[in-house]
Each structure stands twice: as C-alpha cells, then as structure tokens.
C-alpha cells in the first residue's frame, strides 16, 4: 500500500468528476495503492466510469503498460464510486476536482467540497488555465486549496503543474508535490499564479506561430505537424528547450553568443497573434477535417494513446538504465 507519510496517515483520495481526466487520476492514485472514491452527480456516470476503468486496467496489463506493482484486479478493488459528494470528501486527505473548465462551476464545486473537508484535507483543481485565486477567493478553507494541472492523457504524460494561490499554505504545495512524485507523476511548481500557467503559455506560443504559417500560405497543416513530430518533437520528448540550447553549442553561453541575435531578429517577424477566425479559420478547419475526418477521431485518439504509452515505457526503461549505469 501507499506510504502514509505524505497524507497524515490518511490513504483516501477523492476524485470529483468522472470524465476522462477524473478516470485517469483514479487509476494513477490506485496504481500507487491509494483508496480512491470517484464522485459524479448521476449513478449512471459513475458506473460507466468504473466500467471503463476496469477495462482500461486489463488492457494496460495485456500491453505491458500497467503502472505500479499491483494487479489490475487489486488496483480496481481500490476504486469505489458514489454520487454523494459528502461520502467522497469526508475522510479524504487529498481531493482532486475534475469538472469542466468553467469558472462558476468550479467555484460552486469548491464551495460544496469545503463543507465536507477536514482541516488537513488538500483541495486541488485540475484547472488548465483558470487561476486558483479566481476559484478559491471566497472560500473559508482557501489556504488548503491549490491547482494540480495534469497533461492529457495524465496516465501517459506524467507532468503536473502545481500552482498556489497567494494565500495557499506552503505546506499544501509541498505535500501536493510529494504526493505527485510518490504516485509517479512529474510535478513542477510555479512560484506564483499567472493565466495559462507554464504549459499552456508555451503551447499557445507554438499554436500561434503554427497558425500564422498556415494562414499566411507558407505551409499546410500536415507539414506544420511534421515539423513537430519529425523534428522538434523528437528531441523535446526527452529534453527541454534549455537543454537543447545547451547541447547545440558548447554550453548555454556559447549558444547565446552564436544565436541570440538571430532569435531576436526572427522573433521580431512573428506578427500579431491570430484571432482564429476569417479565411484562416475556414482553411485550417477544412484541411484538418480532410486529414482526420470527424468520424475517425476516436480511432486516432486510441492510436495517439498507444504511442504515448509506448513512449512512456521507453522513457521509463531508459531512466532505469541510466540509474543503474
């Protein structure tokens, strides 16, 4: 079973919201031996989620991609469902909210969650852009609140951005980070909140330039994607932009001496951020619908997840070799 130290001798985790992200969180925590209670409003939503989780755990085992040392049956036995929020929250040391990215909804859910939370309960949101202060400003237990933003799909992409509000207790941030490391995720902690956090700010910069390249007639959507998966993505799957810079010259100082002026000159030519409408919108929608018709999206998602799972296993195996070398 999971270590008790990070959770004040409390092994229960509550997941509020049983969609794709909520299901992934449930599987991640169960893989580390935590008791998980999955909540949603309707019993049918909960039962569907549990059915899906059971099947996914079995599939992961068959594919050799199941996380943790417990069997699929043991992991599934740790996950229960409820449509009573009180039942989910009471006694939980950590609560992960996974409702849609709508500010008023998140505020409402957090208000309800804090009614049943204990003094040591950490209330965490999966918010991808809404800042924790916007969600928790009026709460009585706002010092216990934090954002733990996962990358989709969290089971294969382990990054978690931890973002405190100005009033979040530092112990809450530290315990959340320790918990994420314990269950096999890779946390980064922002020192203060800002819109979009880190991942989406970097992602949106890439989307903006990709959009401009297509809208201005320089590349097709398919070729822009190739620039990523056959070029940048090959190295960024294993190292980040700063290490790329450091390795592509004789260290960071050497890289900046050689390329900083070029970076500034190219960046000055980027132009205004796109508004995602007009002719560019029509063209990009048309190209993407032809590349991947809407009735093939689910098939394509499954292929993406399979590749991400294989990449995650490769990275895990490589990390293991590096530690034993």
GUPAVO-768276 format. One record per atom (N, C-alpha, C): atom name; x, y, z. Coordinates in steps of 0.02 Angstrom, whole numbers, plus 50000, padded with zeros to 5 digits. Layout:
BEGIN
   site      px      py      pz
     CA       X       Y       Z
...
//
This chain:
BEGIN
   site      px      py      pz
      N   50042   49940   50000
     CA   50000   50000   50000
      C   50043   50062   50000
      N   50011   50118   49987
     CA   50048   50180   49982
      C   50076   50201   50050
      N   50130   50239   50047
     CA   50159   50268   50107
      C   50111   50318   50137
      N   50106   50318   50204
     CA   50059   50362   50237
      C   50088   50431   50252
      N   50154   50439   50248
     CA   50185   50500   50274
      C   50161   50564   50242
      N   50149   50564   50176
     CA   50130   50625   50143
      C   50058   50644   50154
      N   50018   50598   50180
     CA   49946   50611   50185
      C   49923   50611   50258
      N   49968   50623   50305
     CA   49949   50624   50375
      C   49913   50559   50395
      N   49942   50503   50376
     CA   49914   50437   50392
      C   49843   50430   50366
      N   49830   50459   50308
     CA   49764   50455   50277
      C   49772   50432   50205
      N   49747   50373   50190
     CA   49759   50344   50124
      C   49703   50356   50074
      N   49651   50393   50093
     CA   49594   50402   50048
      C   49603   50463   50003
      N   49590   50453   49938
     CA   49591   50506   49888
      C   49521   50512   49859
      N   49496   50573   49851
     CA   49431   50584   49819
      C   49442   50617   49751
      N   49406   50592   49701
     CA   49407   50621   49634
      C   49337   50647   49620
      N   49331   50712   49605
     CA   49266   50743   49593
      C   49259   50757   49518
      N   49220   50715   49485
     CA   49212   50718   49413
      C   49239   50654   49381
      N   49197   50618   49344
     CA   49216   50552   49320
      C   49228   50550   49245
      N   49245   50607   49215
     CA   49262   50608   49144
      C   49331   50578   49131
      N   49360   50592   49073
     CA   49423   50561   49054
      C   49479   50578   49103
      N   49483   50642   49125
     CA   49535   50662   49171
      C   49524   50631   49239
      N   49463   50631   49263
     CA   49448   50601   49328
      C   49464   50527   49330
      N   49447   50493   49276
     CA   49462   50421   49273
      C   49537   50408   49274
      N   49574   50449   49237
     CA   49647   50441   49236
      C   49677   50453   49305
      N   49654   50506   49340
     CA   49679   50519   49408
      C   49664   50460   49454
      N   49603   50432   49448
     CA   49585   50375   49490
      C   49633   50316   49479
      N   49649   50303   49416
     CA   49695   50248   49400
      C   49765   50262   49425
      N   49787   50324   49420
     CA   49854   50342   49442
      C   49861   50332   49518
      N   49813   50357   49556
     CA   49817   50350   49629
      C   49809   50277   49651
      N   49765   50240   49617
     CA   49756   50170   49634
      C   49819   50129   49618
      N   49855   50149   49566
     CA   49916   50113   49547
      C   49969   50117   49602
      N   49964   50170   49644
     CA   50011   50178   49700
      C   49983   50151   49765
      N   49925   50120   49762
     CA   49897   50088   49821
      C   49848   50130   49862
      N   49828   50187   49836
     CA   49781   50229   49873
      C   49709   50206   49864
      N   49671   50213   49917
     CA   49598   50203   49913
      C   49569   50265   49878
      N   49530   50254   49825
     CA   49504   50308   49785
      C   49428   50306   49783
      N   49396   50363   49796
     CA   49324   50369   49788
      C   49310   50417   49732
      N   49276   50393   49681
     CA   49261   50431   49620
      C   49189   50457   49624
      N   49181   50522   49620
     CA   49114   50553   49626
      C   49091   50583   49560
      N   49027   50574   49547
     CA   48993   50614   49496
      C   48920   50619   49515
      N   48883   50663   49481
     CA   48815   50680   49502
      C   48767   50620   49494
      N   48772   50587   49437
     CA   48724   50533   49421
      C   48756   50465   49432
      N   48718   50418   49460
     CA   48745   50349   49468
      C   48767   50318   49402
      N   48731   50334   49347
     CA   48749   50306   49282
      C   48817   50329   49259
      N   48834   50392   49274
     CA   48900   50418   49255
      C   48955   50382   49294
      N   48942   50369   49357
     CA   48991   50335   49399
      C   49001   50263   49376
      N   48946   50228   49363
     CA   48952   50158   49343
      C   48986   50151   49275
      N   48972   50198   49229
     CA   49006   50197   49164
      C   49080   50208   49172
      N   49099   50255   49216
     CA   49169   50269   49228
      C   49205   50209   49257
      N   49174   50176   49306
     CA   49205   50118   49337
      C   49213   50061   49287
      N   49163   50052   49244
     CA   49167   50001   49193
      C   49225   50014   49145
      N   49232   50078   49126
     CA   49286   50098   49081
      C   49354   50088   49114
      N   49360   50106   49177
     CA   49423   50097   49213
      C   49443   50024   49217
      N   49395   49981   49232
     CA   49409   49909   49237
      C   49437   49883   49171
      N   49405   49902   49116
     CA   49428   49880   49051
      C   49497   49907   49033
      N   49509   49970   49050
     CA   49573   50001   49034
      C   49630   49969   49074
      N   49617   49953   49136
     CA   49669   49920   49177
      C   49687   49852   49148
      N   49637   49814   49127
     CA   49650   49749   49096
      C   49690   49757   49031
      N   49671   49808   48990
     CA   49705   49819   48927
      C   49778   49840   48939
      N   49789   49882   48989
     CA   49857   49904   49004
      C   49901   49846   49027
      N   49872   49801   49065
     CA   49909   49742   49087
      C   49930   49699   49028
      N   49882   49688   48982
     CA   49897   49647   48923
      C   49951   49679   48880
      N   49952   49746   48878
     CA   50000   49781   48837
      C   50067   49792   48872
      N   50072   49770   48936
     CA   50133   49779   48974
      C   50145   49851   48995
      N   50090   49890   49002
     CA   50096   49961   49017
      C   50061   49981   49082
      N   50042   49931   49122
     CA   50009   49946   49185
      C   50058   49976   49235
      N   50039   50030   49267
     CA   50082   50061   49316
      C   50076   50027   49384
      N   50129   50032   49423
     CA   50128   50005   49491
      C   50141   49931   49494
      N   50144   49905   49555
     CA   50159   49834   49566
      C   50096   49792   49578
      N   50039   49825   49587
     CA   49976   49788   49600
      C   49945   49764   49534
      N   49908   49709   49538
     CA   49874   49682   49479
      C   49815   49727   49461
      N   49787   49719   49400
     CA   49728   49758   49381
      C   49671   49747   49430
      N   49662   49685   49453
     CA   49608   49671   49499
      C   49619   49706   49566
      N   49681   49706   49590
     CA   49696   49739   49653
      C   49687   49815   49647
      N   49708   49843   49591
     CA   49700   49915   49582
      C   49627   49934   49577
      N   49589   49895   49539
     CA   49518   49911   49531
      C   49480   49905   49597
      N   49502   49858   49640
     CA   49468   49849   49704
      C   49478   49910   49750
      N   49528   49951   49735
     CA   49540   50011   49775
      C   49497   50070   49754
      N   49462   50063   49697
     CA   49422   50119   49670
      C   49347   50105   49681
      N   49314   50149   49716
     CA   49242   50145   49726
      C   49210   50208   49698
      N   49145   50204   49686
     CA   49109   50262   49658
      C   49051   50283   49701
      N   49032   50345   49695
     CA   48975   50371   49732
      C   48945   50432   49696
      N   48881   50443   49707
     CA   48851   50505   49683
      C   48831   50550   49742
      N   48863   50537   49800
     CA   48856   50579   49859
      C   48922   50614   49873
      N   48924   50679   49865
     CA   48987   50716   49873
      C   49014   50709   49944
      N   48970   50710   49993
     CA   48991   50703   50063
      C   49028   50637   50073
      N   49003   50584   50045
     CA   49035   50518   50052
      C   49104   50518   50021
      N   49111   50554   49965
     CA   49176   50556   49931
      C   49227   50596   49971
      N   49207   50654   49997
     CA   49254   50701   50026
      C   49272   50683   50098
      N   49223   50663   50138
     CA   49237   50651   50209
      C   49290   50597   50218
      N   49340   50613   50257
     CA   49393   50566   50271
      C   49449   50565   50220
      N   49443   50605   50167
     CA   49495   50606   50115
      C   49550   50654   50135
      N   49612   50634   50123
     CA   49668   50678   50136
      C   49683   50723   50077
      N   49662   50701   50017
     CA   49675   50740   49956
      C   49615   50733   49910
      N   49592   50789   49883
     CA   49535   50790   49837
      C   49556   50822   49772
      N   49544   50787   49716
     CA   49561   50814   49650
      C   49498   50828   49612
      N   49484   50892   49600
     CA   49424   50913   49562
      C   49438   50908   49487
      N   49390   50879   49449
     CA   49400   50869   49378
      C   49337   50887   49338
      N   49305   50943   49356
     CA   49245   50964   49320
      C   49266   51009   49262
      N   49220   51022   49214
     CA   49238   51063   49155
      C   49267   51131   49173
      N   49305   51158   49126
     CA   49342   51221   49136
      C   49294   51281   49130
      N   49250   51287   49180
     CA   49202   51342   49184
      C   49208   51372   49254
      N   49226   51436   49258
     CA   49241   51467   49322
      C   49184   51460   49372
      N   49124   51477   49353
     CA   49069   51475   49401
      C   49056   51404   49426
      N   49064   51355   49382
     CA   49054   51285   49402
      C   49108   51265   49452
      N   49170   51282   49438
     CA   49224   51264   49484
      C   49214   51298   49552
      N   49194   51361   49551
     CA   49181   51396   49615
      C   49126   51360   49654
      N   49074   51341   49620
     CA   49018   51307   49653
      C   49041   51240   49682
      N   49079   51202   49644
     CA   49102   51136   49667
      C   49149   51143   49727
      N   49195   51191   49724
     CA   49241   51201   49780
      C   49204   51223   49843
      N   49153   51264   49835
     CA   49112   51285   49892
      C   49079   51224   49924
      N   49054   51179   49883
     CA   49023   51118   49908
      C   49075   51072   49940
      N   49133   51067   49910
     CA   49185   51021   49935
      C   49209   51043   50004
      N   49218   51107   50014
     CA   49247   51129   50077
      C   49200   51117   50137
      N   49135   51108   50123
     CA   49087   51094   50177
      C   49103   51027   50210
      N   49130   50980   50172
     CA   49141   50912   50197
      C   49215   50897   50209
      N   49259   50945   50195
     CA   49331   50934   50202
      C   49352   50944   50274
      N   49404   50907   50294
     CA   49434   50916   50360
      C   49488   50969   50359
      N   49514   50984   50418
     CA   49565   51036   50424
      C   49629   51019   50386
      N   49643   50955   50377
     CA   49704   50934   50343
      C   49693   50914   50270
      N   49631   50919   50246
     CA   49616   50899   50178
      C   49644   50949   50128
      N   49678   50925   50077
     CA   49701   50968   50022
      C   49648   50966   49967
      N   49626   51025   49946
     CA   49576   51031   49893
      C   49612   51055   49830
      N   49617   51012   49781
     CA   49657   51025   49721
      C   49613   51026   49659
      N   49629   51070   49612
     CA   49592   51075   49549
      C   49634   51053   49490
      N   49602   51024   49441
     CA   49635   51005   49378
      C   49634   51062   49328
      N   49615   51122   49349
     CA   49610   51180   49305
      C   49670   51186   49259
      N   49657   51202   49195
     CA   49711   51209   49146
      C   49731   51281   49133
      N   49686   51327   49148
     CA   49701   51398   49136
      C   49674   51444   49191
      N   49617   51426   49221
     CA   49587   51468   49272
      C   49632   51467   49334
      N   49650   51526   49359
     CA   49697   51529   49415
      C   49663   51508   49480
      N   49703   51482   49527
     CA   49674   51460   49591
      C   49641   51516   49631
      N   49667   51577   49625
     CA   49636   51632   49662
      C   49566   51647   49637
      N   49555   51640   49571
     CA   49489   51651   49544
      C   49439   51600   49571
      N   49462   51539   49580
     CA   49418   51485   49603
      C   49404   51489   49677
      N   49455   51507   49717
     CA   49452   51496   49790
      C   49447   51560   49832
      N   49443   51617   49801
     CA   49448   51681   49837
      C   49400   51687   49896
      N   49339   51663   49888
     CA   49288   51673   49940
      C   49281   51615   49988
      N   49324   51565   49983
     CA   49316   51505   50024
      C   49343   51514   50095
      N   49313   51479   50141
     CA   49338   51478   50210
      C   49403   51439   50215
      N   49409   51387   50174
     CA   49469   51344   50176
      C   49516   51358   50118
      N   49521   51420   50098
     CA   49560   51435   50038
      C   49635   51421   50047
      N   49659   51422   50108
     CA   49729   51406   50120
      C   49745   51333   50104
      N   49693   51292   50101
     CA   49702   51220   50087
      C   49696   51204   50013
      N   49689   51256   49971
     CA   49674   51246   49900
      C   49735   51259   49856
      N   49739   51220   49802
     CA   49794   51225   49755
      C   49770   51199   49687
      N   49804   51216   49634
     CA   49792   51186   49568
      C   49845   51134   49555
      N   49823   51075   49532
     CA   49869   51022   49508
      C   49847   51006   49437
      N   49876   51041   49389
     CA   49854   51036   49319
      C   49891   50979   49283
      N   49854   50927   49262
     CA   49886   50872   49227
      C   49889   50885   49152
      N   49928   50845   49117
     CA   49930   50846   49045
      C   49886   50788   49020
      N   49848   50800   48968
     CA   49804   50747   48942
      C   49841   50706   48889
      N   49839   50639   48895
     CA   49809   50599   48950
      C   49859   50588   49007
      N   49837   50602   49069
     CA   49884   50601   49126
      C   49918   50535   49139
      N   49886   50480   49120
     CA   49915   50414   49135
      C   49980   50404   49096
      N   49985   50435   49037
     CA   50044   50426   48995
      C   50090   50487   48996
      N   50062   50547   49006
     CA   50102   50608   49008
      C   50104   50631   49081
      N   50159   50619   49116
     CA   50159   50625   49189
      C   50166   50696   49217
      N   50177   50746   49175
     CA   50186   50813   49202
      C   50124   50837   49241
      N   50136   50868   49299
     CA   50084   50902   49337
      C   50110   50971   49357
      N   50073   51023   49337
     CA   50091   51091   49358
      C   50056   51106   49424
      N   50094   51123   49475
     CA   50066   51141   49541
      C   50068   51217   49548
      N   50009   51246   49557
     CA   50004   51319   49559
      C   49967   51341   49622
      N   50000   51378   49667
     CA   49966   51402   49726
      C   49931   51469   49713
      N   49879   51482   49752
     CA   49852   51550   49755
      C   49896   51590   49803
      N   49889   51656   49804
     CA   49930   51695   49851
      C   49923   51674   49924
      N   49865   51646   49942
     CA   49852   51627   50011
      C   49860   51553   50025
      N   49881   51513   49976
     CA   49889   51442   49987
      C   49946   51429   50037
      N   49933   51386   50086
     CA   49984   51368   50135
      C   50041   51332   50100
      N   50102   51350   50115
     CA   50160   51319   50082
      C   50162   51244   50095
      N   50138   51223   50154
     CA   50137   51151   50169
      C   50092   51114   50120
      N   50038   51146   50098
     CA   49992   51115   50049
      C   50029   51104   49983
      N   50067   51154   49962
     CA   50106   51148   49900
      C   50157   51091   49906
      N   50193   51090   49962
     CA   50245   51040   49972
      C   50216   50969   49974
      N   50161   50960   50010
     CA   50130   50894   50015
      C   50101   50871   49948
      N   50073   50919   49910
     CA   50046   50901   49845
      C   50102   50878   49798
      N   50157   50914   49799
     CA   50214   50895   49756
      C   50241   50826   49777
      N   50247   50814   49842
     CA   50271   50749   49866
      C   50224   50693   49845
      N   50160   50705   49850
     CA   50111   50654   49830
      C   50116   50639   49756
      N   50122   50691   49715
     CA   50128   50680   49643
      C   50190   50639   49625
      N   50245   50654   49659
     CA   50306   50615   49647
      C   50297   50543   49669
      N   50262   50534   49726
     CA   50252   50466   49752
      C   50212   50422   49704
      N   50162   50451   49671
     CA   50119   50411   49627
      C   50146   50408   49555
      N   50207   50435   49545
     CA   50240   50426   49480
      C   50230   50482   49430
      N   50199   50538   49452
     CA   50194   50596   49408
      C   50258   50638   49413
      N   50264   50688   49370
     CA   50323   50731   49369
      C   50299   50803   49382
      N   50302   50825   49444
     CA   50275   50892   49460
      C   50325   50948   49447
      N   50299   51005   49427
     CA   50336   51068   49428
      C   50294   51117   49468
      N   50327   51161   49506
     CA   50291   51207   49549
      C   50303   51279   49527
      N   50249   51313   49507
     CA   50255   51384   49491
      C   50258   51424   49556
      N   50301   51474   49558
     CA   50308   51514   49619
      C   50249   51561   49629
      N   50215   51578   49576
     CA   50154   51618   49581
      C   50109   51601   49523
      N   50045   51618   49529
     CA   49997   51602   49477
      C   50001   51654   49421
      N   49985   51631   49360
     CA   49976   51676   49303
      C   49933   51639   49252
      N   49896   51675   49209
     CA   49850   51642   49163
      C   49885   51592   49118
      N   49857   51532   49112
     CA   49885   51481   49069
      C   49941   51441   49100
      N   49964   51464   49160
     CA   50019   51429   49194
      C   50081   51426   49149
      N   50117   51371   49148
     CA   50177   51366   49106
      C   50163   51328   49042
      N   50133   51269   49048
     CA   50124   51226   48990
      C   50083   51260   48936
      N   50025   51288   48954
     CA   49983   51318   48903
      C   50011   51383   48875
      N   50050   51419   48914
     CA   50083   51478   48886
      C   50133   51457   48832
      N   50171   51405   48845
     CA   50218   51380   48795
      C   50181   51349   48736
      N   50127   51312   48750
     CA   50088   51280   48698
      C   50055   51332   48653
      N   50028   51385   48683
     CA   49993   51435   48643
      C   50041   51474   48599
      N   50103   51485   48623
     CA   50153   51518   48581
      C   50166   51476   48518
      N   50169   51410   48527
     CA   50179   51364   48470
      C   50118   51364   48423
      N   50058   51362   48453
     CA   49997   51363   48413
      C   49992   51427   48372
      N   50007   51484   48404
     CA   50003   51548   48369
      C   50047   51549   48307
      N   50111   51528   48314
     CA   50155   51530   48256
      C   50135   51477   48204
      N   50112   51419   48226
     CA   50089   51368   48179
      C   50030   51395   48138
      N   49984   51429   48171
     CA   49926   51458   48137
      C   49948   51510   48086
      N   49996   51553   48105
     CA   50019   51605   48059
      C   50052   51574   47997
      N   50090   51521   48006
     CA   50124   51489   47949
      C   50074   51462   47898
      N   50018   51435   47922
     CA   49967   51409   47877
      C   49925   51466   47848
      N   49903   51511   47891
     CA   49861   51566   47869
      C   49896   51610   47817
      N   49962   51618   47824
     CA   50000   51659   47777
      C   50024   51621   47716
      N   50001   51558   47708
     CA   50015   51521   47647
      C   50084   51490   47642
      N   50118   51484   47699
     CA   50187   51458   47697
      C   50190   51382   47702
      N   50146   51352   47740
     CA   50145   51280   47750
      C   50073   51255   47754
      N   50063   51191   47740
     CA   49999   51159   47752
      C   49995   51138   47825
      N   49935   51122   47849
     CA   49927   51096   47917
      C   49969   51032   47926
      N   49967   50988   47876
     CA   50003   50925   47881
      C   50078   50937   47887
      N   50104   50985   47850
     CA   50176   50997   47853
      C   50196   51032   47918
      N   50153   51075   47945
     CA   50167   51104   48010
      C   50173   51049   48063
      N   50126   51002   48060
     CA   50128   50947   48109
      C   50191   50904   48100
      N   50214   50896   48038
     CA   50276   50859   48026
      C   50336   50894   48057
      N   50336   50960   48055
     CA   50391   50998   48086
      C   50397   50979   48160
      N   50340   50966   48191
     CA   50341   50947   48262
      C   50359   50873   48270
      N   50319   50827   48240
     CA   50330   50756   48257
      C   50393   50726   48226
      N   50416   50754   48170
     CA   50477   50727   48139
      C   50539   50769   48155
      N   50530   50825   48189
     CA   50585   50869   48204
      C   50589   50886   48278
      N   50557   50942   48297
     CA   50560   50966   48365
      C   50539   50914   48417
      N   50485   50879   48401
     CA   50457   50831   48449
      C   50504   50774   48464
      N   50547   50756   48416
     CA   50593   50700   48427
      C   50641   50715   48485
      N   50664   50777   48490
     CA   50709   50793   48545
      C   50672   50817   48606
      N   50616   50853   48596
     CA   50580   50879   48653
      C   50544   50824   48692
      N   50540   50765   48664
     CA   50511   50709   48702
      C   50558   50687   48759
      N   50621   50707   48755
     CA   50670   50684   48805
      C   50706   50741   48841
      N   50713   50798   48808
     CA   50746   50855   48840
      C   50707   50918   48825
      N   50715   50969   48865
     CA   50679   51031   48858
      C   50717   51084   48819
      N   50687   51143   48808
     CA   50718   51194   48766
      C   50785   51219   48792
      N   50792   51225   48858
     CA   50855   51249   48883
      C   50911   51198   48874
      N   50895   51134   48883
     CA   50947   51083   48871
      C   50964   51079   48796
      N   50913   51087   48753
     CA   50926   51089   48681
      C   50976   51144   48666
      N   50965   51203   48693
     CA   51011   51259   48681
      C   51081   51242   48707
      N   51083   51215   48767
     CA   51147   51200   48800
      C   51187   51149   48760
      N   51152   51098   48732
     CA   51186   51045   48695
      C   51202   51063   48623
      N   51166   51112   48595
     CA   51176   51129   48524
      C   51233   51177   48513
      N   51270   51191   48565
     CA   51332   51230   48560
      C   51377   51205   48617
      N   51429   51241   48630
     CA   51473   51222   48686
      C   51448   51253   48751
      N   51386   51235   48768
     CA   51355   51262   48828
      C   51310   51322   48812
      N   51272   51345   48862
     CA   51223   51398   48853
      C   51255   51464   48831
      N   51310   51483   48863
     CA   51343   51546   48845
      C   51364   51546   48771
      N   51391   51489   48749
     CA   51412   51483   48679
      C   51352   51488   48632
      N   51297   51455   48650
     CA   51236   51457   48608
      C   51211   51529   48600
      N   51207   51565   48656
     CA   51181   51633   48654
      C   51227   51680   48616
      N   51292   51668   48622
     CA   51340   51708   48585
      C   51329   51699   48510
      N   51313   51638   48490
     CA   51305   51623   48419
      C   51236   51643   48392
      N   51183   51631   48432
     CA   51116   51632   48403
      C   51068   51684   48433
      N   51087   51720   48485
     CA   51039   51764   48518
      C   51013   51819   48470
      N   51057   51847   48429
     CA   51036   51900   48383
      C   50988   51871   48331
      N   51002   51810   48307
     CA   50957   51778   48259
      C   50889   51766   48289
      N   50887   51743   48351
     CA   50823   51731   48385
      C   50783   51796   48389
      N   50817   51851   48408
     CA   50783   51915   48413
      C   50756   51938   48345
      N   50796   51930   48292
     CA   50775   51952   48225
      C   50716   51912   48200
      N   50718   51846   48208
     CA   50662   51804   48186
      C   50599   51819   48228
      N   50607   51826   48293
     CA   50550   51839   48337
      C   50516   51905   48319
      N   50554   51954   48297
     CA   50525   52019   48279
      C   50481   52014   48218
      N   50487   51958   48180
     CA   50448   51949   48118
      C   50385   51907   48129
      N   50372   51888   48191
     CA   50315   51843   48204
      C   50248   51873   48186
      N   50239   51938   48197
     CA   50174   51968   48183
      C   50125   51961   48240
      N   50065   51990   48232
     CA   50015   51989   48286
      C   49988   51919   48298
      N   49963   51908   48358
     CA   49931   51843   48374
      C   49869   51834   48332
      N   49856   51774   48308
     CA   49797   51762   48268
      C   49733   51768   48309
      N   49678   51783   48275
     CA   49612   51788   48308
      C   49570   51726   48295
      N   49596   51679   48257
     CA   49564   51614   48247
      C   49494   51622   48216
      N   49490   51664   48164
     CA   49428   51673   48128
      C   49444   51689   48055
      N   49394   51708   48016
     CA   49404   51728   47947
      C   49427   51672   47901
      N   49464   51690   47849
     CA   49485   51641   47798
      C   49533   51590   47826
      N   49578   51612   47872
     CA   49624   51564   47902
      C   49588   51509   47940
      N   49536   51529   47976
     CA   49495   51481   48014
      C   49464   51430   47966
      N   49433   51455   47912
     CA   49399   51410   47864
      C   49450   51362   47832
      N   49508   51388   47814
     CA   49558   51346   47781
      C   49584   51291   47827
      N   49599   51308   47889
     CA   49629   51260   47935
      C   49577   51207   47956
      N   49515   51229   47967
     CA   49462   51180   47982
      C   49455   51131   47924
      N   49454   51157   47862
     CA   49446   51115   47803
      C   49503   51064   47797
      N   49565   51089   47805
     CA   49623   51044   47799
      C   49621   50989   47852
      N   49606   51007   47914
     CA   49607   50958   47968
      C   49550   50908   47961
      N   49491   50930   47939
     CA   49435   50884   47929
      C   49450   50835   47872
      N   49490   50856   47823
     CA   49510   50811   47769
      C   49564   50763   47792
      N   49611   50788   47833
     CA   49665   50745   47858
      C   49639   50691   47905
      N   49596   50712   47952
     CA   49567   50666   48001
      C   49492   50680   48005
      N   49451   50645   47965
     CA   49379   50655   47969
      C   49352   50646   48040
      N   49300   50682   48056
     CA   49274   50681   48124
      C   49252   50612   48147
      N   49231   50570   48100
     CA   49210   50502   48121
      C   49270   50457   48134
      N   49331   50482   48124
     CA   49391   50444   48139
      C   49429   50469   48200
      N   49400   50519   48235
     CA   49435   50549   48291
      C   49449   50499   48347
      N   49400   50457   48363
     CA   49410   50410   48418
      C   49464   50359   48402
      N   49465   50336   48339
     CA   49517   50289   48317
      C   49586   50322   48322
      N   49588   50386   48302
     CA   49652   50422   48304
      C   49675   50434   48376
      N   49627   50448   48422
     CA   49644   50457   48492
      C   49674   50393   48521
      N   49645   50336   48503
     CA   49671   50272   48527
      C   49742   50261   48502
      N   49754   50278   48439
     CA   49822   50271   48412
      C   49870   50317   48448
      N   49848   50379   48462
     CA   49890   50426   48499
      C   49908   50398   48567
      N   49857   50373   48603
     CA   49868   50348   48671
      C   49916   50288   48670
      N   49909   50245   48620
     CA   49953   50187   48616
      C   50025   50208   48605
      N   50035   50258   48563
     CA   50103   50283   48551
      C   50131   50318   48612
      N   50088   50356   48647
     CA   50112   50390   48707
      C   50129   50339   48761
      N   50090   50286   48765
     CA   50105   50233   48814
      C   50172   50200   48799
      N   50184   50187   48735
     CA   50247   50156   48715
      C   50306   50203   48729
      N   50296   50268   48716
     CA   50348   50317   48730
      C   50361   50322   48805
      N   50307   50322   48845
     CA   50315   50325   48917
      C   50354   50265   48943
      N   50340   50206   48915
     CA   50376   50145   48936
      C   50450   50150   48915
      N   50463   50175   48855
     CA   50532   50183   48832
      C   50570   50231   48878
      N   50539   50287   48895
     CA   50572   50336   48938
      C   50584   50306   49008
      N   50535   50269   49033
     CA   50543   50236   49099
      C   50601   50187   49097
      N   50604   50146   49044
     CA   50657   50096   49038
      C   50725   50131   49032
      N   50728   50186   48994
     CA   50791   50222   48986
      C   50813   50253   49051
      N   50766   50280   49089
     CA   50782   50309   49155
      C   50810   50256   49201
      N   50780   50196   49197
     CA   50803   50141   49239
      C   50874   50120   49221
      N   50891   50119   49157
     CA   50959   50101   49136
      C   51008   50154   49159
      N   50989   50218   49153
     CA   51034   50272   49173
      C   51050   50269   49248
      N   51000   50249   49288
     CA   51011   50246   49361
      C   51056   50188   49380
      N   51057   50135   49338
     CA   51099   50077   49355
      C   51168   50080   49323
      N   51177   50127   49277
     CA   51243   50133   49243
      C   51296   50160   49291
//
